Amino acid sequence: IEFLHSLQFAKDHDAVVGVMMGSWPMHLITDMWLAVHDGDIAGWREFMEQAFCIRTFDSPEETEYYEKVIHMETRELFMYTQDGPLNQYVQFQGKIIRTLYRSYNNGIGLNMRKKPVNDMCSVLEAIFGNEQHSAVYSVVHSRSLEGEPGLKLMRRIAKNVGCDPVAALDMTPEYVKAILAPRGMLEHPILFITDHQRPEILERLLEDPEIGPNIRLIPEEASWVGGDITLAVMADVFIGNPASTFSGFIAKSRVSLGYEANYMFRKKNDDGEWVDVCDYRCIFDHNVMNVMA
């Protein structure tokens, strides 16, 4: 979120983002995207600066040559919100995300720590093997967010947009089936990604006669953040929790890449049917997500 917000701040204030080499954004980005190839750091820096309109520095002293330098803490970047039209925000953020995915890591090259990178498609391959490119599946991301803090955050989002305050936390069989059944997805694998804080959620899904037979878990030895993200991004259907930044980034990535079957903001209507309360832009909307947008 902070890297995306920093680029938005620069756009909104006619500035250029400066990033220190070896800082956490560089570590995070190169773990999943934009690996360094053949030790060509100079070429990598040039590509980064052109792709994202940023400047990279080796030391803080290098910034002394600039007339005006704005120093912002990570928390300040996380808290930044812009006041412009939502569609413009979605377009700009989507452009950044697409730029990342054009250079996703495929297991070749090094990250900023000079360690070999993983393949972003490794989890897909571990689960589906040679059928990964044709696999039809859904992903359910269950995140409890440490109990009461998660409930509090979901209640705030629900108040902003009108979605159910607990459905995306509880992930009941009824809720999941209401999404998957109309799309004909109950006959296909359902991949379950979880923080393991509420094992009863998985237990309920496994016990359900319609969902249980198709639930599949990510092998522990194969699971890693980048691979789990790709698995969810490439799914035919994604069911997530808007109070989770992990779900949020997946949903933003899917929207940016043209996958719109994202189910995160739902409620029951007067007829007792589950319906969406907003469109694909909701995950980017500061009026809904506040600083998490």
C-alpha atoms as an extended CHARMM CRD file, in Angstrom:
* protein
*
       293  EXT
         1         1  ILE       CA              0.0000000000        0.0000000000        0.0000000000  PROA      1               0.0000000000
         2         2  GLU       CA              2.7310000000        2.4750000000        0.9650000000  PROA      2               0.0000000000
         3         3  PHE       CA              4.5780000000        2.1430000000       -2.3590000000  PROA      3               0.0000000000
         4         4  LEU       CA              1.3550000000        2.6300000000       -4.3240000000  PROA      4               0.0000000000
         5         5  HSD       CA              0.4270000000        5.6030000000       -2.1420000000  PROA      5               0.0000000000
         6         6  SER       CA              3.8710000000        7.1760000000       -2.5700000000  PROA      6               0.0000000000
         7         7  LEU       CA              3.5180000000        7.1570000000       -6.3540000000  PROA      7               0.0000000000
         8         8  GLN       CA              0.0260000000        8.6170000000       -6.0190000000  PROA      8               0.0000000000
         9         9  PHE       CA              1.3460000000       11.3690000000       -3.7280000000  PROA      9               0.0000000000
        10        10  ALA       CA              4.0520000000       12.2150000000       -6.2820000000  PROA      10              0.0000000000
        11        11  LYS       CA              1.4810000000       12.4100000000       -9.0760000000  PROA      11              0.0000000000
        12        12  ASP       CA             -0.8670000000       14.5660000000       -7.0210000000  PROA      12              0.0000000000
        13        13  HSD       CA              1.8860000000       16.9720000000       -5.9230000000  PROA      13              0.0000000000
        14        14  ASP       CA              3.9840000000       17.1020000000       -9.0970000000  PROA      14              0.0000000000
        15        15  ALA       CA              6.9130000000       15.4210000000       -7.3710000000  PROA      15              0.0000000000
        16        16  VAL       CA              9.2420000000       12.4730000000       -7.9300000000  PROA      16              0.0000000000
        17        17  VAL       CA              9.4920000000        9.5710000000       -5.4970000000  PROA      17              0.0000000000
        18        18  GLY       CA             12.9710000000        8.8940000000       -4.1970000000  PROA      18              0.0000000000
        19        19  VAL       CA             13.7020000000        5.3720000000       -2.9700000000  PROA      19              0.0000000000
        20        20  MET       CA             16.7980000000        4.1880000000       -1.1470000000  PROA      20              0.0000000000
        21        21  MET       CA             18.4590000000        1.1240000000       -2.5890000000  PROA      21              0.0000000000
        22        22  GLY       CA             18.1790000000       -1.6650000000       -0.0490000000  PROA      22              0.0000000000
        23        23  SER       CA             15.0900000000       -0.1880000000        1.6000000000  PROA      23              0.0000000000
        24        24  TRP       CA             12.0660000000       -2.3350000000        2.3820000000  PROA      24              0.0000000000
        25        25  PRO       CA             10.1350000000       -1.3450000000       -0.7830000000  PROA      25              0.0000000000
        26        26  MET       CA             13.0140000000       -2.5890000000       -2.9350000000  PROA      26              0.0000000000
        27        27  HSD       CA             13.1800000000       -5.8470000000       -0.9650000000  PROA      27              0.0000000000
        28        28  LEU       CA              9.4360000000       -6.4020000000       -1.1790000000  PROA      28              0.0000000000
        29        29  ILE       CA              9.1890000000       -5.5980000000       -4.8790000000  PROA      29              0.0000000000
        30        30  THR       CA             12.1400000000       -7.7070000000       -5.9890000000  PROA      30              0.0000000000
        31        31  ASP       CA             10.9480000000      -10.6940000000       -3.9650000000  PROA      31              0.0000000000
        32        32  MET       CA              7.9740000000      -10.9610000000       -6.3270000000  PROA      32              0.0000000000
        33        33  TRP       CA              8.6100000000       -8.7440000000       -9.3350000000  PROA      33              0.0000000000
        34        34  LEU       CA             11.4600000000       -7.0770000000      -11.2070000000  PROA      34              0.0000000000
        35        35  ALA       CA             14.3100000000       -9.4150000000      -10.2960000000  PROA      35              0.0000000000
        36        36  VAL       CA             17.8560000000       -8.3120000000      -11.0680000000  PROA      36              0.0000000000
        37        37  HSD       CA             19.2530000000      -10.2960000000      -13.9960000000  PROA      37              0.0000000000
        38        38  ASP       CA             22.9210000000      -11.0680000000      -14.6580000000  PROA      38              0.0000000000
        39        39  GLY       CA             23.9900000000       -8.7300000000      -11.8630000000  PROA      39              0.0000000000
        40        40  ASP       CA             23.0340000000       -5.6990000000      -13.9520000000  PROA      40              0.0000000000
        41        41  ILE       CA             22.1050000000       -3.3060000000      -11.1540000000  PROA      41              0.0000000000
        42        42  ALA       CA             22.6450000000       -0.2510000000      -13.3680000000  PROA      42              0.0000000000
        43        43  GLY       CA             20.2230000000       -1.5870000000      -15.9680000000  PROA      43              0.0000000000
        44        44  TRP       CA             17.7330000000       -2.5330000000      -13.2740000000  PROA      44              0.0000000000
        45        45  ARG       CA             17.8450000000        0.9520000000      -11.7570000000  PROA      45              0.0000000000
        46        46  GLU       CA             17.3420000000        2.5650000000      -15.1410000000  PROA      46              0.0000000000
        47        47  PHE       CA             14.3200000000        0.3490000000      -15.8270000000  PROA      47              0.0000000000
        48        48  MET       CA             12.8190000000        1.0510000000      -12.3900000000  PROA      48              0.0000000000
        49        49  GLU       CA             13.2450000000        4.7910000000      -12.7430000000  PROA      49              0.0000000000
        50        50  GLN       CA             11.6550000000        4.8370000000      -16.1880000000  PROA      50              0.0000000000
        51        51  ALA       CA              8.8380000000        2.4220000000      -15.3970000000  PROA      51              0.0000000000
        52        52  PHE       CA              7.6730000000        4.1580000000      -12.2100000000  PROA      52              0.0000000000
        53        53  CYS       CA              9.0830000000        7.6850000000      -12.7010000000  PROA      53              0.0000000000
        54        54  ILE       CA             11.1570000000        7.4030000000       -9.5180000000  PROA      54              0.0000000000
        55        55  ARG       CA             14.7360000000        8.1010000000       -8.4830000000  PROA      55              0.0000000000
        56        56  THR       CA             16.8890000000        5.5980000000       -6.6180000000  PROA      56              0.0000000000
        57        57  PHE       CA             19.6120000000        6.6120000000       -4.1500000000  PROA      57              0.0000000000
        58        58  ASP       CA             22.4720000000        4.8170000000       -2.4590000000  PROA      58              0.0000000000
        59        59  SER       CA             22.6910000000        7.2110000000        0.4990000000  PROA      59              0.0000000000
        60        60  PRO       CA             20.6590000000       10.0580000000        2.0470000000  PROA      60              0.0000000000
        61        61  GLU       CA             23.4830000000       12.4730000000        1.2220000000  PROA      61              0.0000000000
        62        62  GLU       CA             22.6100000000       12.2330000000       -2.4750000000  PROA      62              0.0000000000
        63        63  THR       CA             19.3340000000       14.0410000000       -1.8380000000  PROA      63              0.0000000000
        64        64  GLU       CA             21.2080000000       17.1850000000       -0.7190000000  PROA      64              0.0000000000
        65        65  TYR       CA             21.5840000000       18.2090000000       -4.3570000000  PROA      65              0.0000000000
        66        66  TYR       CA             17.8320000000       18.7820000000       -4.6530000000  PROA      66              0.0000000000
        67        67  GLU       CA             16.2900000000       22.1460000000       -3.7970000000  PROA      67              0.0000000000
        68        68  LYS       CA             13.2680000000       20.6660000000       -2.0240000000  PROA      68              0.0000000000
        69        69  VAL       CA             13.0630000000       17.2290000000       -0.4210000000  PROA      69              0.0000000000
        70        70  ILE       CA              9.8960000000       15.9580000000        1.2790000000  PROA      70              0.0000000000
        71        71  HSD       CA             10.6000000000       13.3160000000        3.9090000000  PROA      71              0.0000000000
        72        72  MET       CA              7.6760000000       11.0280000000        4.6850000000  PROA      72              0.0000000000
        73        73  GLU       CA              7.4940000000        8.1900000000        7.1790000000  PROA      73              0.0000000000
        74        74  THR       CA              5.9850000000        4.8420000000        6.1950000000  PROA      74              0.0000000000
        75        75  ARG       CA              2.9070000000        5.5530000000        8.3330000000  PROA      75              0.0000000000
        76        76  GLU       CA              2.3610000000        8.8760000000        6.5630000000  PROA      76              0.0000000000
        77        77  LEU       CA              2.3790000000        7.1240000000        3.1980000000  PROA      77              0.0000000000
        78        78  PHE       CA             -0.0110000000        4.4600000000        4.4640000000  PROA      78              0.0000000000
        79        79  MET       CA             -2.3930000000        7.1630000000        5.7010000000  PROA      79              0.0000000000
        80        80  TYR       CA             -2.2730000000        9.2250000000        2.4950000000  PROA      80              0.0000000000
        81        81  THR       CA             -5.5410000000        9.6460000000        0.6130000000  PROA      81              0.0000000000
        82        82  GLN       CA             -6.1320000000       11.6320000000       -2.5520000000  PROA      82              0.0000000000
        83        83  ASP       CA             -9.1490000000       13.8200000000       -3.2860000000  PROA      83              0.0000000000
        84        84  GLY       CA             -9.4120000000       13.3910000000       -7.0480000000  PROA      84              0.0000000000
        85        85  PRO       CA            -12.0280000000       11.4920000000       -9.0880000000  PROA      85              0.0000000000
        86        86  LEU       CA            -12.2660000000        7.7980000000       -8.2480000000  PROA      86              0.0000000000
        87        87  ASN       CA            -11.9670000000        6.6740000000      -11.8830000000  PROA      87              0.0000000000
        88        88  GLN       CA             -8.6660000000        8.5320000000      -12.2790000000  PROA      88              0.0000000000
        89        89  TYR       CA             -7.3510000000        6.9600000000       -9.0870000000  PROA      89              0.0000000000
        90        90  VAL       CA             -8.3330000000        3.4760000000      -10.2720000000  PROA      90              0.0000000000
        91        91  GLN       CA             -6.6630000000        4.0680000000      -13.6360000000  PROA      91              0.0000000000
        92        92  PHE       CA             -3.3860000000        5.3100000000      -12.1590000000  PROA      92              0.0000000000
        93        93  GLN       CA             -3.1590000000        2.6370000000       -9.4740000000  PROA      93              0.0000000000
        94        94  GLY       CA             -4.0430000000        0.0010000000      -12.0590000000  PROA      94              0.0000000000
        95        95  LYS       CA             -1.2470000000        1.2160000000      -14.3190000000  PROA      95              0.0000000000
        96        96  ILE       CA              1.2940000000        0.7810000000      -11.4980000000  PROA      96              0.0000000000
        97        97  ILE       CA              0.0330000000       -2.7080000000      -10.6790000000  PROA      97              0.0000000000
        98        98  ARG       CA              0.1270000000       -3.7830000000      -14.3430000000  PROA      98              0.0000000000
        99        99  THR       CA              3.6950000000       -2.5030000000      -14.5780000000  PROA      99              0.0000000000
       100       100  LEU       CA              4.6550000000       -4.7780000000      -11.6890000000  PROA      100             0.0000000000
       101       101  TYR       CA              3.0170000000       -7.8450000000      -13.2090000000  PROA      101             0.0000000000
       102       102  ARG       CA              4.6360000000       -7.3070000000      -16.6160000000  PROA      102             0.0000000000
       103       103  SER       CA              7.8950000000       -8.1910000000      -14.8690000000  PROA      103             0.0000000000
       104       104  TYR       CA              6.7410000000      -10.9170000000      -12.4630000000  PROA      104             0.0000000000
       105       105  ASN       CA              9.5180000000      -13.1550000000      -11.1840000000  PROA      105             0.0000000000
       106       106  ASN       CA              9.8010000000      -16.5410000000      -12.8770000000  PROA      106             0.0000000000
       107       107  GLY       CA             12.5210000000      -18.0440000000      -10.7270000000  PROA      107             0.0000000000
       108       108  ILE       CA             15.3780000000      -16.4570000000      -12.6860000000  PROA      108             0.0000000000
       109       109  GLY       CA             17.4660000000      -13.6610000000      -11.2260000000  PROA      109             0.0000000000
       110       110  LEU       CA             18.1690000000      -12.2360000000       -7.7750000000  PROA      110             0.0000000000
       111       111  ASN       CA             16.2750000000      -10.0400000000       -5.3520000000  PROA      111             0.0000000000
       112       112  MET       CA             17.7380000000       -6.9470000000       -3.7010000000  PROA      112             0.0000000000
       113       113  ARG       CA             19.2940000000       -9.1520000000       -1.0100000000  PROA      113             0.0000000000
       114       114  LYS       CA             21.1620000000      -10.9700000000       -3.7990000000  PROA      114             0.0000000000
       115       115  LYS       CA             19.1780000000      -14.1440000000       -3.1220000000  PROA      115             0.0000000000
       116       116  PRO       CA             17.5970000000      -16.2740000000       -5.8930000000  PROA      116             0.0000000000
       117       117  VAL       CA             13.9780000000      -15.3070000000       -6.5020000000  PROA      117             0.0000000000
       118       118  ASN       CA             11.0130000000      -17.6610000000       -6.4410000000  PROA      118             0.0000000000
       119       119  ASP       CA              8.6690000000      -18.2800000000       -9.3370000000  PROA      119             0.0000000000
       120       120  MET       CA              5.3930000000      -16.3780000000       -8.8550000000  PROA      120             0.0000000000
       121       121  CYS       CA              3.6010000000      -19.2640000000      -10.5840000000  PROA      121             0.0000000000
       122       122  SER       CA              5.1300000000      -21.9430000000       -8.3510000000  PROA      122             0.0000000000
       123       123  VAL       CA              1.9960000000      -22.5080000000       -6.2510000000  PROA      123             0.0000000000
       124       124  LEU       CA             -0.1540000000      -22.8130000000       -9.3670000000  PROA      124             0.0000000000
       125       125  GLU       CA              2.2720000000      -25.3980000000      -10.7060000000  PROA      125             0.0000000000
       126       126  ALA       CA              2.3900000000      -27.2810000000       -7.3910000000  PROA      126             0.0000000000
       127       127  ILE       CA             -1.3880000000      -27.6300000000       -7.3580000000  PROA      127             0.0000000000
       128       128  PHE       CA             -2.3150000000      -28.0300000000      -11.0260000000  PROA      128             0.0000000000
       129       129  GLY       CA              0.9400000000      -29.1200000000      -12.6740000000  PROA      129             0.0000000000
       130       130  ASN       CA              0.8050000000      -29.0210000000      -16.4680000000  PROA      130             0.0000000000
       131       131  GLU       CA             -2.8720000000      -28.0240000000      -16.3250000000  PROA      131             0.0000000000
       132       132  GLN       CA             -2.1680000000      -24.6960000000      -14.5920000000  PROA      132             0.0000000000
       133       133  HSD       CA             -2.9320000000      -22.6690000000      -17.7260000000  PROA      133             0.0000000000
       134       134  SER       CA             -6.3440000000      -24.2780000000      -18.2680000000  PROA      134             0.0000000000
       135       135  ALA       CA             -7.4130000000      -24.9070000000      -14.6710000000  PROA      135             0.0000000000
       136       136  VAL       CA            -10.8340000000      -23.6100000000      -13.6210000000  PROA      136             0.0000000000
       137       137  TYR       CA            -10.9870000000      -22.8780000000       -9.8990000000  PROA      137             0.0000000000
       138       138  SER       CA            -12.0250000000      -20.4790000000       -7.1600000000  PROA      138             0.0000000000
       139       139  VAL       CA            -10.0640000000      -19.0610000000       -4.2470000000  PROA      139             0.0000000000
       140       140  VAL       CA            -11.4690000000      -18.3100000000       -0.8120000000  PROA      140             0.0000000000
       141       141  HSD       CA             -9.2510000000      -16.1270000000        1.3590000000  PROA      141             0.0000000000
       142       142  SER       CA            -10.1470000000      -16.4110000000        5.0440000000  PROA      142             0.0000000000
       143       143  ARG       CA             -8.5610000000      -13.8690000000        7.3590000000  PROA      143             0.0000000000
       144       144  SER       CA             -9.8320000000      -13.2750000000       10.8820000000  PROA      144             0.0000000000
       145       145  LEU       CA             -7.5530000000      -10.3100000000       11.6710000000  PROA      145             0.0000000000
       146       146  GLU       CA             -6.9710000000      -11.2010000000       15.2990000000  PROA      146             0.0000000000
       147       147  GLY       CA            -10.5550000000      -11.2610000000       16.4970000000  PROA      147             0.0000000000
       148       148  GLU       CA            -11.9930000000       -7.9770000000       17.7570000000  PROA      148             0.0000000000
       149       149  PRO       CA             -9.7360000000       -5.6860000000       15.6400000000  PROA      149             0.0000000000
       150       150  GLY       CA            -10.9740000000       -7.4960000000       12.5370000000  PROA      150             0.0000000000
       151       151  LEU       CA            -14.5990000000       -7.1620000000       13.6240000000  PROA      151             0.0000000000
       152       152  LYS       CA            -14.1050000000       -3.4590000000       14.3420000000  PROA      152             0.0000000000
       153       153  LEU       CA            -12.5420000000       -2.8400000000       10.9390000000  PROA      153             0.0000000000
       154       154  MET       CA            -15.2640000000       -4.7940000000        9.1330000000  PROA      154             0.0000000000
       155       155  ARG       CA            -17.9660000000       -2.8720000000       10.9980000000  PROA      155             0.0000000000
       156       156  ARG       CA            -16.4170000000        0.3960000000        9.8410000000  PROA      156             0.0000000000
       157       157  ILE       CA            -16.2840000000       -0.7760000000        6.2220000000  PROA      157             0.0000000000
       158       158  ALA       CA            -19.8430000000       -2.0940000000        6.4880000000  PROA      158             0.0000000000
       159       159  LYS       CA            -21.0070000000        1.2810000000        7.7940000000  PROA      159             0.0000000000
       160       160  ASN       CA            -19.3040000000        3.0260000000        4.8620000000  PROA      160             0.0000000000
       161       161  VAL       CA            -20.7030000000        0.8530000000        2.0700000000  PROA      161             0.0000000000
       162       162  GLY       CA            -23.5730000000       -1.2020000000        3.4880000000  PROA      162             0.0000000000
       163       163  CYS       CA            -22.0930000000       -4.7010000000        3.2470000000  PROA      163             0.0000000000
       164       164  ASP       CA            -22.6580000000       -7.4070000000        5.8590000000  PROA      164             0.0000000000
       165       165  PRO       CA            -20.2980000000       -6.7660000000        8.8180000000  PROA      165             0.0000000000
       166       166  VAL       CA            -19.3610000000      -10.4100000000        9.4710000000  PROA      166             0.0000000000
       167       167  ALA       CA            -20.0100000000      -12.4860000000        6.3130000000  PROA      167             0.0000000000
       168       168  ALA       CA            -16.5300000000      -11.9860000000        4.8190000000  PROA      168             0.0000000000
       169       169  LEU       CA            -15.0010000000      -12.9050000000        8.1860000000  PROA      169             0.0000000000
       170       170  ASP       CA            -17.1110000000      -15.9990000000        8.8440000000  PROA      170             0.0000000000
       171       171  MET       CA            -17.1100000000      -17.4270000000        5.2730000000  PROA      171             0.0000000000
       172       172  THR       CA            -20.0260000000      -19.7410000000        6.0140000000  PROA      172             0.0000000000
       173       173  PRO       CA            -20.9420000000      -22.4640000000        3.5040000000  PROA      173             0.0000000000
       174       174  GLU       CA            -24.1800000000      -20.6000000000        2.7400000000  PROA      174             0.0000000000
       175       175  TYR       CA            -22.2520000000      -17.4170000000        1.8990000000  PROA      175             0.0000000000
       176       176  VAL       CA            -19.6760000000      -19.2020000000       -0.2760000000  PROA      176             0.0000000000
       177       177  LYS       CA            -22.3010000000      -21.2780000000       -2.1210000000  PROA      177             0.0000000000
       178       178  ALA       CA            -24.3730000000      -18.1840000000       -2.8700000000  PROA      178             0.0000000000
       179       179  ILE       CA            -21.3880000000      -16.8820000000       -4.8270000000  PROA      179             0.0000000000
       180       180  LEU       CA            -20.1600000000      -20.0480000000       -6.4980000000  PROA      180             0.0000000000
       181       181  ALA       CA            -23.4190000000      -21.8200000000       -7.3830000000  PROA      181             0.0000000000
       182       182  PRO       CA            -24.7760000000      -19.2130000000       -9.8540000000  PROA      182             0.0000000000
       183       183  ARG       CA            -21.4320000000      -19.2710000000      -11.6870000000  PROA      183             0.0000000000
       184       184  GLY       CA            -21.3410000000      -23.0610000000      -11.8980000000  PROA      184             0.0000000000
       185       185  MET       CA            -18.1840000000      -23.1840000000       -9.8030000000  PROA      185             0.0000000000
       186       186  LEU       CA            -19.2580000000      -25.7600000000       -7.2180000000  PROA      186             0.0000000000
       187       187  GLU       CA            -18.0680000000      -28.4860000000       -9.5860000000  PROA      187             0.0000000000
       188       188  HSD       CA            -14.5190000000      -27.1120000000       -9.6960000000  PROA      188             0.0000000000
       189       189  PRO       CA            -11.6520000000      -26.9230000000       -7.1770000000  PROA      189             0.0000000000
       190       190  ILE       CA            -11.9850000000      -24.3880000000       -4.3640000000  PROA      190             0.0000000000
       191       191  LEU       CA             -8.5770000000      -23.3160000000       -3.0550000000  PROA      191             0.0000000000
       192       192  PHE       CA             -8.6050000000      -22.1850000000        0.5600000000  PROA      192             0.0000000000
       193       193  ILE       CA             -6.0530000000      -19.6010000000        1.7620000000  PROA      193             0.0000000000
       194       194  THR       CA             -6.0980000000      -18.8670000000        5.4870000000  PROA      194             0.0000000000
       195       195  ASP       CA             -4.1930000000      -17.3610000000        8.4080000000  PROA      195             0.0000000000
       196       196  HSD       CA             -5.2000000000      -20.4470000000       10.4840000000  PROA      196             0.0000000000
       197       197  GLN       CA             -6.6170000000      -18.3020000000       13.3030000000  PROA      197             0.0000000000
       198       198  ARG       CA            -10.1350000000      -19.7280000000       12.9520000000  PROA      198             0.0000000000
       199       199  PRO       CA             -9.8840000000      -23.4060000000       11.9880000000  PROA      199             0.0000000000
       200       200  GLU       CA            -13.6390000000      -23.8370000000       12.4250000000  PROA      200             0.0000000000
       201       201  ILE       CA            -14.1970000000      -21.9300000000        9.1540000000  PROA      201             0.0000000000
       202       202  LEU       CA            -12.3390000000      -24.5660000000        7.1550000000  PROA      202             0.0000000000
       203       203  GLU       CA            -13.9840000000      -27.3360000000        9.1610000000  PROA      203             0.0000000000
       204       204  ARG       CA            -17.4600000000      -26.0500000000        8.2640000000  PROA      204             0.0000000000
       205       205  LEU       CA            -16.5990000000      -25.8280000000        4.5790000000  PROA      205             0.0000000000
       206       206  LEU       CA            -15.1210000000      -29.3300000000        4.5540000000  PROA      206             0.0000000000
       207       207  GLU       CA            -18.2450000000      -30.7160000000        6.2280000000  PROA      207             0.0000000000
       208       208  ASP       CA            -20.5580000000      -29.1750000000        3.6560000000  PROA      208             0.0000000000
       209       209  PRO       CA            -21.6260000000      -31.8640000000        1.1210000000  PROA      209             0.0000000000
       210       210  GLU       CA            -21.4520000000      -29.4710000000       -1.8460000000  PROA      210             0.0000000000
       211       211  ILE       CA            -18.3070000000      -27.5510000000       -0.9880000000  PROA      211             0.0000000000
       212       212  GLY       CA            -16.2760000000      -30.0850000000        0.9810000000  PROA      212             0.0000000000
       213       213  PRO       CA            -15.3930000000      -32.5100000000       -1.8460000000  PROA      213             0.0000000000
       214       214  ASN       CA            -13.8080000000      -29.7020000000       -3.8730000000  PROA      214             0.0000000000
       215       215  ILE       CA            -11.8710000000      -27.9050000000       -1.1200000000  PROA      215             0.0000000000
       216       216  ARG       CA             -8.1340000000      -28.0080000000       -1.7360000000  PROA      216             0.0000000000
       217       217  LEU       CA             -5.3920000000      -26.6670000000        0.4990000000  PROA      217             0.0000000000
       218       218  ILE       CA             -2.0740000000      -25.2330000000       -0.5910000000  PROA      218             0.0000000000
       219       219  PRO       CA              0.7400000000      -27.6260000000        0.3440000000  PROA      219             0.0000000000
       220       220  GLU       CA              2.6700000000      -26.0710000000        3.2150000000  PROA      220             0.0000000000
       221       221  GLU       CA              5.9870000000      -26.6290000000        1.4750000000  PROA      221             0.0000000000
       222       222  ALA       CA              4.7550000000      -24.8090000000       -1.6520000000  PROA      222             0.0000000000
       223       223  SER       CA              3.0240000000      -21.8510000000       -0.0140000000  PROA      223             0.0000000000
       224       224  TRP       CA              4.6760000000      -18.4330000000       -0.0380000000  PROA      224             0.0000000000
       225       225  VAL       CA              3.2760000000      -14.9020000000       -0.3030000000  PROA      225             0.0000000000
       226       226  GLY       CA              4.0050000000      -14.2920000000       -3.9860000000  PROA      226             0.0000000000
       227       227  GLY       CA              2.7960000000      -17.7190000000       -5.0690000000  PROA      227             0.0000000000
       228       228  ASP       CA             -0.4000000000      -17.4470000000       -2.9970000000  PROA      228             0.0000000000
       229       229  ILE       CA             -1.0840000000      -13.9970000000       -4.4850000000  PROA      229             0.0000000000
       230       230  THR       CA             -0.6950000000      -15.3070000000       -8.0360000000  PROA      230             0.0000000000
       231       231  LEU       CA             -2.9530000000      -18.2800000000       -7.3030000000  PROA      231             0.0000000000
       232       232  ALA       CA             -5.6960000000      -15.8990000000       -6.1430000000  PROA      232             0.0000000000
       233       233  VAL       CA             -5.1390000000      -13.3390000000       -8.8960000000  PROA      233             0.0000000000
       234       234  MET       CA             -5.4920000000      -15.9780000000      -11.6100000000  PROA      234             0.0000000000
       235       235  ALA       CA             -8.6080000000      -17.6170000000      -10.1290000000  PROA      235             0.0000000000
       236       236  ASP       CA            -11.8980000000      -17.6090000000      -12.0260000000  PROA      236             0.0000000000
       237       237  VAL       CA            -13.5960000000      -16.4260000000       -8.8280000000  PROA      237             0.0000000000
       238       238  PHE       CA            -12.0480000000      -14.7310000000       -5.8080000000  PROA      238             0.0000000000
       239       239  ILE       CA            -13.8600000000      -14.4780000000       -2.4710000000  PROA      239             0.0000000000
       240       240  GLY       CA            -12.0130000000      -12.2490000000       -0.0320000000  PROA      240             0.0000000000
       241       241  ASN       CA            -12.2010000000      -10.1160000000        3.0740000000  PROA      241             0.0000000000
       242       242  PRO       CA            -12.1490000000       -6.3340000000        2.5120000000  PROA      242             0.0000000000
       243       243  ALA       CA            -10.6310000000       -5.7900000000        5.9690000000  PROA      243             0.0000000000
       244       244  SER       CA             -7.4840000000       -7.6530000000        4.8730000000  PROA      244             0.0000000000
       245       245  THR       CA             -4.7700000000       -5.7770000000        2.9880000000  PROA      245             0.0000000000
       246       246  PHE       CA             -3.7760000000       -9.1360000000        1.4440000000  PROA      246             0.0000000000
       247       247  SER       CA             -7.2850000000       -9.6250000000        0.0190000000  PROA      247             0.0000000000
       248       248  GLY       CA             -7.3220000000       -5.9690000000       -0.9730000000  PROA      248             0.0000000000
       249       249  PHE       CA             -4.1240000000       -6.1840000000       -3.0070000000  PROA      249             0.0000000000
       250       250  ILE       CA             -5.3610000000       -9.3580000000       -4.7050000000  PROA      250             0.0000000000
       251       251  ALA       CA             -8.6390000000       -7.6580000000       -5.6250000000  PROA      251             0.0000000000
       252       252  LYS       CA             -6.8420000000       -4.5520000000       -6.9120000000  PROA      252             0.0000000000
       253       253  SER       CA             -4.5110000000       -6.7410000000       -8.9650000000  PROA      253             0.0000000000
       254       254  ARG       CA             -7.4390000000       -8.6790000000      -10.4310000000  PROA      254             0.0000000000
       255       255  VAL       CA             -9.2920000000       -5.4920000000      -11.3820000000  PROA      255             0.0000000000
       256       256  SER       CA             -6.1350000000       -4.0270000000      -12.9090000000  PROA      256             0.0000000000
       257       257  LEU       CA             -5.5550000000       -7.1800000000      -14.9560000000  PROA      257             0.0000000000
       258       258  GLY       CA             -9.1570000000       -7.5180000000      -16.1100000000  PROA      258             0.0000000000
       259       259  TYR       CA            -10.4900000000      -10.1310000000      -13.6540000000  PROA      259             0.0000000000
       260       260  GLU       CA            -13.7180000000       -8.7360000000      -12.2360000000  PROA      260             0.0000000000
       261       261  ALA       CA            -15.2280000000      -11.7840000000      -10.4660000000  PROA      261             0.0000000000
       262       262  ASN       CA            -14.2810000000      -10.4580000000       -7.0370000000  PROA      262             0.0000000000
       263       263  TYR       CA            -16.6850000000      -10.9600000000       -4.1350000000  PROA      263             0.0000000000
       264       264  MET       CA            -15.8750000000       -8.9500000000       -1.0240000000  PROA      264             0.0000000000
       265       265  PHE       CA            -18.7160000000       -6.5000000000       -0.3890000000  PROA      265             0.0000000000
       266       266  ARG       CA            -22.0230000000       -8.3610000000       -0.0610000000  PROA      266             0.0000000000
       267       267  LYS       CA            -25.2420000000       -8.2600000000        1.9270000000  PROA      267             0.0000000000
       268       268  LYS       CA            -28.5810000000      -10.0320000000        2.0160000000  PROA      268             0.0000000000
       269       269  ASN       CA            -31.4090000000       -8.1590000000        0.3170000000  PROA      269             0.0000000000
       270       270  ASP       CA            -35.0260000000       -8.0840000000        1.4490000000  PROA      270             0.0000000000
       271       271  ASP       CA            -35.6340000000      -11.4040000000       -0.3110000000  PROA      271             0.0000000000
       272       272  GLY       CA            -32.8450000000      -13.0890000000        1.6390000000  PROA      272             0.0000000000
       273       273  GLU       CA            -30.5280000000      -13.2750000000       -1.3770000000  PROA      273             0.0000000000
       274       274  TRP       CA            -26.8490000000      -12.3600000000       -1.2560000000  PROA      274             0.0000000000
       275       275  VAL       CA            -26.0470000000       -9.4000000000       -3.5360000000  PROA      275             0.0000000000
       276       276  ASP       CA            -23.0880000000       -7.1130000000       -4.1880000000  PROA      276             0.0000000000
       277       277  VAL       CA            -23.3760000000       -3.6320000000       -2.7180000000  PROA      277             0.0000000000
       278       278  CYS       CA            -20.8540000000       -1.8820000000       -4.9850000000  PROA      278             0.0000000000
       279       279  ASP       CA            -18.8760000000       -2.3980000000       -8.1900000000  PROA      279             0.0000000000
       280       280  TYR       CA            -15.2430000000       -3.2980000000       -8.9230000000  PROA      280             0.0000000000
       281       281  ARG       CA            -14.0230000000        0.1820000000       -7.9540000000  PROA      281             0.0000000000
       282       282  CYS       CA            -15.0730000000       -0.2910000000       -4.3300000000  PROA      282             0.0000000000
       283       283  ILE       CA            -11.7040000000       -1.6910000000       -3.2400000000  PROA      283             0.0000000000
       284       284  PHE       CA            -10.0440000000        1.5320000000       -4.5130000000  PROA      284             0.0000000000
       285       285  ASP       CA            -12.5980000000        3.8910000000       -2.9710000000  PROA      285             0.0000000000
       286       286  HSD       CA            -11.3470000000        5.9280000000        0.0030000000  PROA      286             0.0000000000
       287       287  ASN       CA            -14.9560000000        6.5520000000        1.0490000000  PROA      287             0.0000000000
       288       288  VAL       CA            -15.2680000000        2.8070000000        1.5650000000  PROA      288             0.0000000000
       289       289  MET       CA            -11.7620000000        1.6190000000        2.4510000000  PROA      289             0.0000000000
       290       290  ASN       CA            -10.3610000000        4.8020000000        3.9850000000  PROA      290             0.0000000000
       291       291  VAL       CA             -6.5320000000        4.5990000000        3.9930000000  PROA      291             0.0000000000
       292       292  MET       CA             -6.5630000000        0.9750000000        2.7980000000  PROA      292             0.0000000000
       293       293  ALA       CA             -7.7550000000        2.0580000000       -0.6570000000  PROA      293             0.0000000000
